[in-house]
Amino acid sequence: MAMKPADFKRWRKGLGLSQKEAAEMLGLKRRMVQYYEKGQRDGKKVGVPKIVRLACYALADGVADYGGPPKPKRAAKPEKRV
């Protein structure tokens, strides 16, 4: 289900972010945030890409950054019997 322009704006305002702050957190230019909130760019429809929607979800859930999955713990090597 795609995020509507009003949903995107509600997400930003719900976190108490300015357009500039939201853009910085999402790695976007402020102008793109404006396009997503308006739902159009140069008279053409603009949707919020899935990657941005997922980033919005993560930020709303308190995830500021993601460095990948944790390294697996190595099992202790069994001791050799002599």
Sequence and secondary structure as in RCSB ss.txt:
>XXXX:A:sequence
MAMKPADFKRWRKGLGLSQKEAAEMLGLKRRMVQYYEKGQRDGKKVGVPKIVRLACYALADGVADYGGPPKPKRA
AKPEKRV
>XXXX:A:secstr
    HHHHHHHHHHTT  HHHHHHHHT  HHHHHHHHHTEETTEE    HHHHHHHHHHHTT      S      
       
